[in-house]
Amino acid sequence: MLRCLSLALLFLWSCPGYAEKRNYRLEPHTEPPKAWVYLIVPGKKAVENDPAQQYAPADFKLRPGDLLGQADGEPLITRPLPEDQGSISLVLLQSHCQPLVVQVDLTALTSSGSYSLPVGGGVYQLTYASGKARWREWGGRYLLPAVVGVFGLTGLAFLVPIYLDRLRNREQSLAAREFKAMVVTDLVVPSSTEDPLIGSRLDDYRILQQIGQGGMARVYRGVPDATLDESQAVAIKIMNHEMAKTPELIERFDRERRVYESLNHPHIVKVFAAGEQVGHYYMVMELIRGHSLRQEVESNGVSPKKMLRLMTPVFEAVAYAHKKGVVHRDLKPENVMLSHDDQIKVMDFGLAKTHDLPQVTATGSVLGTPAYIAPEQINGELHPASDQYALGVMCWEFLTGRRPFEDENPVTLIVKHLSEPVPSLAERRPDLARFAKVLERMLAKKPEDRFRDLEHALTSLRYTG
């Protein structure tokens, strides 16, 4: 019985169906590369629309089999094959090429100890279906990179000269700007000037010329250092070095900057930049090419029409400032500019007071110009009507050629503002007696006796004129 069982097991072991099976790793290499590898499986039932058929020419019908993958990639794992199977058939498919059927000797593959196909090295050479097919294959593999490369090289050939040209132009521009800066500076002010600021840079500007000076600051003309364009010239107000030693005056200078920044009106000078650099406190402002209204005052007075033309923008600008909570406190012809194109600009808000900025005026001090100062301002009080008083003095001066109160002694002049009645306008300009009541109301000693605001005052002047 035991002998019969042993013979039966030996018979089963020797049967092909029970032979040992193993997986083979295949590494085929083809030219052109990346051919699709298809394993023909004898006896396998054909499948309609076999996915592998899409890689074969239309006139090549695949026999039933398995698509293993692409050559020259990862090792391909076939289905388990009996150990005693001597060979397999592979179909190699590549676009534009004729299919290639190869026989793989599994015995030789095993004995070689390698997984590469063909056995012993080399590649399977596929044949192009036609000359046109070869070019299509080449185009598919190399045309796009070639086109991109050609365009890239062409673009590079164009861009490199442009880049180099821009570098040269930049160097020439820098040299030309430095030369222009030197020439412009020398033309405006000789190099022997004692002012060290002339020709120097402040912020983004180059200082060219001093155009004004006051007790607190000097005003220079400057141009953007990047362009040195005279059409972009600005006024640079720099605090005097001696004044910059006093914290109270520095605060007042900064207050002026903040007041300008809070105002945006076509008849108020604009501020572009401000700060401190190497001990210099400065403001970069709009440069008005023209002169102050002082030069428009005539000894015998001007016509009402001219007075209204000059003063209306001033009224509008100051009324706008009042709505923003700003009182100028130092209105006079010198602080109003008339540009070459007849634009009126109110400036010098150095003494201006706003409701949201702290006071820096010492107790008991009087700020303002005595010839235009309102009585309540002398007493240390401040009201928007104080600016109305100053504008009334300016209107009187334009119409008559003189101010209503005059004296060489500032103290005496202040007393007149406080106590003397407004002189008769009719005595100085009989033809303008109709303006007397309007100006007398603007120059009333008490703020509450003046017009409610500047809009009402201006309307009355226009109606009278």
MARRO-936637 format. One record per residue (C-alpha): residue number from 1; x, z, y. Coordinates in steps of 0.02 Angstrom, whole numbers. Example, Ala and Ser with C-alpha at 12.3 -4.5 7.8 and 13.67 -1.06 7.14 Angstrom:
residues 2
pos; X; Z; Y
1; 615; 390; -225
2; 684; 357; -53
//
This chain:
residues 465
pos; X; Z; Y
1; 0; 0; 0
2; 138; 47; 121
3; 231; -114; 77
4; 77; -219; 116
5; 56; -133; 287
6; 238; -168; 332
7; 222; -353; 287
8; 65; -366; 393
9; 151; -290; 545
10; 301; -406; 524
11; 185; -556; 515
12; 94; -504; 674
13; 259; -476; 765
14; 319; -649; 718
15; 160; -735; 779
16; 178; -832; 944
17; 28; -745; 1020
18; 115; -579; 1004
19; 287; -633; 1058
20; 366; -530; 1195
21; 320; -590; 1370
22; 423; -579; 1528
23; 415; -629; 1711
24; 539; -753; 1781
25; 602; -747; 1960
26; 629; -919; 2032
27; 726; -962; 2189
28; 709; -1151; 2212
29; 797; -1239; 2357
30; 737; -1406; 2425
31; 785; -1534; 2555
32; 686; -1546; 2666
33; 667; -1358; 2651
34; 509; -1257; 2629
35; 430; -1369; 2497
36; 277; -1299; 2412
37; 307; -1250; 2230
38; 167; -1283; 2106
39; 176; -1224; 1924
40; 90; -1340; 1800
41; -4; -1237; 1673
42; -46; -1335; 1516
43; -220; -1308; 1453
44; -284; -1232; 1614
45; -453; -1296; 1668
46; -450; -1403; 1824
47; -532; -1329; 1979
48; -621; -1436; 2107
49; -540; -1436; 2279
50; -385; -1349; 2214
51; -302; -1266; 2367
52; -135; -1338; 2313
53; -203; -1514; 2330
54; -197; -1502; 2522
55; -8; -1503; 2513
56; 0; -1662; 2407
57; -25; -1842; 2462
58; -202; -1907; 2447
59; -157; -2021; 2302
60; -73; -1882; 2202
61; -190; -1782; 2094
62; -124; -1616; 2034
63; -149; -1560; 1858
64; -218; -1385; 1836
65; -91; -1254; 1885
66; -41; -1112; 2001
67; 26; -1123; 2178
68; 178; -1008; 2180
69; 228; -1022; 2363
70; 365; -1104; 2468
71; 544; -1137; 2421
72; 690; -1064; 2517
73; 588; -907; 2546
74; 559; -750; 2448
75; 591; -763; 2259
76; 437; -834; 2172
77; 361; -735; 2028
78; 281; -840; 1894
79; 144; -784; 1778
80; 208; -689; 1624
81; 282; -815; 1499
82; 320; -789; 1315
83; 502; -755; 1281
84; 516; -905; 1167
85; 446; -1029; 1294
86; 589; -1147; 1327
87; 538; -1232; 1490
88; 408; -1249; 1627
89; 356; -1392; 1739
90; 355; -1374; 1928
91; 287; -1492; 2060
92; 376; -1486; 2229
93; 270; -1543; 2375
94; 330; -1575; 2553
95; 240; -1662; 2694
96; 287; -1846; 2716
97; 380; -1843; 2547
98; 343; -1903; 2373
99; 297; -1763; 2250
100; 440; -1714; 2136
101; 405; -1651; 1959
102; 550; -1551; 1886
103; 576; -1470; 1717
104; 652; -1298; 1723
105; 750; -1248; 1567
106; 711; -1064; 1555
107; 845; -1038; 1422
108; 979; -1109; 1535
109; 910; -1008; 1681
110; 919; -848; 1580
111; 1093; -881; 1516
112; 1159; -922; 1690
113; 1109; -752; 1752
114; 1048; -831; 1914
115; 877; -862; 1988
116; 927; -1014; 2091
117; 855; -1185; 2056
118; 924; -1308; 2014
119; 1023; -1208; 1888
120; 1204; -1203; 1944
121; 1166; -1220; 2128
122; 1118; -1362; 2243
123; 949; -1420; 2304
124; 808; -1530; 2245
125; 814; -1686; 2355
126; 641; -1750; 2398
127; 615; -1932; 2443
128; 522; -1980; 2600
129; 371; -2087; 2571
130; 430; -2210; 2706
131; 546; -2227; 2853
132; 402; -2184; 2968
133; 369; -2028; 2866
134; 550; -1975; 2889
135; 532; -1987; 3077
136; 367; -1892; 3074
137; 449; -1754; 2976
138; 596; -1751; 3095
139; 479; -1749; 3244
140; 380; -1606; 3172
141; 536; -1504; 3143
142; 645; -1551; 3290
143; 546; -1647; 3420
144; 463; -1499; 3506
145; 625; -1397; 3515
146; 715; -1553; 3573
147; 586; -1589; 3709
148; 588; -1408; 3765
149; 777; -1411; 3765
150; 785; -1572; 3866
151; 660; -1508; 3993
152; 752; -1343; 3999
153; 920; -1426; 4029
154; 842; -1543; 4157
155; 761; -1398; 4248
156; 924; -1302; 4241
157; 1015; -1454; 4310
158; 895; -1454; 4458
159; 885; -1266; 4484
160; 1071; -1226; 4480
161; 1113; -1336; 4631
162; 961; -1268; 4723
163; 1015; -1089; 4686
164; 1193; -1124; 4740
165; 1130; -1210; 4897
166; 1022; -1059; 4939
167; 1172; -945; 4916
168; 1273; -1053; 5036
169; 1129; -1059; 5160
170; 1110; -871; 5150
171; 1294; -844; 5185
172; 1287; -968; 5328
173; 1129; -886; 5396
174; 1210; -714; 5393
175; 1364; -782; 5481
176; 1258; -876; 5608
177; 1152; -721; 5641
178; 1304; -614; 5671
179; 1376; -746; 5786
180; 1211; -763; 5878
181; 1197; -575; 5896
182; 1370; -569; 5973
183; 1333; -714; 6091
184; 1162; -648; 6142
185; 1232; -476; 6175
186; 1375; -544; 6279
187; 1258; -655; 6379
188; 1133; -516; 6418
189; 1258; -379; 6456
190; 1447; -400; 6467
191; 1547; -318; 6329
192; 1626; -205; 6459
193; 1462; -110; 6485
194; 1476; 78; 6476
195; 1310; 97; 6385
196; 1356; 118; 6200
197; 1180; 73; 6145
198; 1193; -106; 6207
199; 1226; -220; 6059
200; 1196; -81; 5931
201; 1062; -75; 5797
202; 920; 49; 5801
203; 796; 47; 5658
204; 771; -138; 5619
205; 811; -194; 5795
206; 964; -241; 5897
207; 969; -173; 6075
208; 1010; -305; 6206
209; 973; -243; 6380
210; 911; -94; 6478
211; 753; -140; 6572
212; 694; 27; 6639
213; 740; 209; 6664
214; 646; 368; 6699
215; 678; 553; 6704
216; 637; 574; 6521
217; 684; 410; 6438
218; 763; 239; 6456
219; 681; 77; 6403
220; 779; -64; 6322
221; 738; -240; 6268
222; 775; -274; 6085
223; 748; -407; 5953
224; 724; -397; 5764
225; 896; -388; 5687
226; 841; -500; 5543
227; 798; -648; 5655
228; 867; -611; 5830
229; 716; -709; 5890
230; 686; -684; 6076
231; 503; -729; 6053
232; 487; -569; 5949
233; 570; -458; 6079
234; 510; -277; 6092
235; 529; -132; 6212
236; 626; 15; 6140
237; 597; 180; 6229
238; 739; 301; 6194
239; 734; 481; 6249
240; 877; 533; 6364
241; 1011; 628; 6271
242; 998; 778; 6387
243; 810; 789; 6362
244; 829; 779; 6174
245; 908; 952; 6176
246; 743; 1033; 6226
247; 617; 1061; 6084
248; 471; 1059; 6206
249; 518; 886; 6272
250; 548; 820; 6096
251; 373; 878; 6051
252; 303; 792; 6206
253; 392; 631; 6158
254; 318; 643; 5984
255; 146; 677; 6057
256; 157; 513; 6153
257; 197; 423; 5991
258; 49; 501; 5902
259; -67; 461; 6048
260; -15; 277; 6043
261; -42; 270; 5855
262; -219; 339; 5876
263; -265; 201; 6001
264; -296; 20; 5958
265; -359; -77; 6108
266; -310; -248; 6178
267; -272; -170; 6348
268; -164; -27; 6283
269; 19; -54; 6237
270; 50; -51; 6050
271; 184; 50; 5959
272; 266; -32; 5807
273; 388; 102; 5749
274; 457; 271; 5798
275; 580; 399; 5735
276; 749; 479; 5757
277; 916; 399; 5718
278; 1087; 474; 5751
279; 1013; 596; 5876
280; 913; 462; 5968
281; 725; 486; 5976
282; 643; 317; 6001
283; 484; 215; 6002
284; 476; 28; 5972
285; 336; -40; 6080
286; 255; -201; 6131
287; 360; -288; 6265
288; 255; -342; 6414
289; 336; -489; 6503
290; 275; -468; 6680
291; 265; -333; 6813
292; 168; -176; 6856
293; 12; -175; 6963
294; 117; -99; 7101
295; 171; -277; 7146
296; -11; -329; 7161
297; -47; -203; 7300
298; -50; -290; 7470
299; -23; -204; 7636
300; -192; -258; 7704
301; -284; -240; 7538
302; -349; -368; 7416
303; -521; -443; 7394
304; -652; -348; 7294
305; -651; -491; 7168
306; -464; -470; 7135
307; -479; -281; 7130
308; -614; -292; 6997
309; -516; -423; 6899
310; -364; -309; 6891
311; -452; -143; 6869
312; -592; -187; 6746
313; -473; -195; 6595
314; -398; -29; 6650
315; -569; 53; 6657
316; -611; -17; 6484
317; -447; 42; 6407
318; -459; 218; 6479
319; -643; 231; 6430
320; -593; 185; 6252
321; -458; 320; 6255
322; -586; 448; 6314
323; -697; 407; 6165
324; -546; 441; 6055
325; -523; 610; 6139
326; -372; 557; 6243
327; -352; 593; 6430
328; -209; 494; 6510
329; -171; 615; 6655
330; -47; 498; 6743
331; -139; 340; 6792
332; -58; 243; 6934
333; -11; 61; 6969
334; 163; 87; 6898
335; 89; 131; 6728
336; -15; -27; 6712
337; 70; -192; 6672
338; 12; -369; 6711
339; 89; -496; 6592
340; 135; -676; 6633
341; -23; -733; 6545
342; -132; -615; 6650
343; -155; -482; 6517
344; -177; -302; 6577
345; -91; -165; 6476
346; -105; 21; 6508
347; 53; 115; 6459
348; 149; 278; 6476
349; 40; 404; 6384
350; 180; 531; 6394
351; 71; 657; 6484
352; -87; 617; 6387
353; -186; 759; 6311
354; -292; 747; 6154
355; -413; 869; 6078
356; -320; 872; 5911
357; -140; 893; 5972
358; -66; 1057; 6034
359; -22; 1081; 6214
360; 164; 1083; 6255
361; 149; 1108; 6442
362; 222; 1268; 6509
363; 96; 1387; 6584
364; 71; 1359; 6770
365; 156; 1190; 6775
366; 71; 1038; 6853
367; 87; 871; 6765
368; 45; 708; 6851
369; 89; 606; 7005
370; 40; 697; 7166
371; -30; 539; 7249
372; -157; 514; 7108
373; -185; 689; 7039
374; -361; 763; 7030
375; -397; 935; 7107
376; -444; 1015; 6940
377; -284; 947; 6864
378; -187; 1037; 7000
379; -276; 1198; 6951
380; -226; 1176; 6769
381; -394; 1112; 6709
382; -418; 946; 6624
383; -568; 834; 6603
384; -595; 647; 6569
385; -658; 643; 6748
386; -477; 677; 6801
387; -434; 498; 6750
388; -587; 437; 6848
389; -515; 520; 7003
390; -347; 431; 6979
391; -435; 263; 6953
392; -534; 295; 7112
393; -371; 318; 7208
394; -305; 155; 7133
395; -463; 59; 7182
396; -451; 130; 7359
397; -269; 78; 7368
398; -305; -100; 7310
399; -444; -123; 7436
400; -354; -47; 7586
401; -169; -64; 7548
402; -149; 124; 7566
403; -194; 280; 7467
404; -332; 395; 7532
405; -212; 543; 7543
406; -31; 516; 7596
407; 112; 628; 7642
408; 299; 629; 7609
409; 292; 812; 7559
410; 219; 829; 7383
411; 154; 1004; 7418
412; 61; 946; 7574
413; -8; 799; 7476
414; -74; 913; 7340
415; -159; 1022; 7472
416; -247; 868; 7542
417; -316; 826; 7369
418; -381; 1003; 7355
419; -459; 1026; 7526
420; -473; 870; 7635
421; -626; 757; 7625
422; -607; 577; 7574
423; -560; 470; 7727
424; -684; 341; 7789
425; -664; 175; 7700
426; -760; 86; 7838
427; -626; 133; 7966
428; -491; 47; 7865
429; -594; -100; 7794
430; -758; -118; 7890
431; -802; -269; 7782
432; -797; -159; 7627
433; -901; -13; 7689
434; -1022; -43; 7544
435; -891; 26; 7424
436; -877; 192; 7519
437; -1012; 288; 7424
438; -950; 231; 7252
439; -769; 279; 7289
440; -818; 443; 7373
441; -912; 491; 7215
442; -763; 445; 7105
443; -652; 552; 7219
444; -767; 703; 7225
445; -674; 869; 7222
446; -775; 933; 7074
447; -777; 839; 6909
448; -964; 865; 6887
449; -998; 775; 7052
450; -916; 615; 6990
451; -994; 481; 6881
452; -1042; 537; 6707
453; -911; 422; 6631
454; -805; 271; 6671
455; -936; 147; 6609
456; -1055; 207; 6744
457; -918; 204; 6876
458; -868; 26; 6830
459; -1049; -31; 6830
460; -1072; 39; 7006
461; -915; -48; 7068
462; -969; -214; 6994
463; -1145; -197; 7066
464; -1073; -156; 7238
465; -944; -297; 7231
//
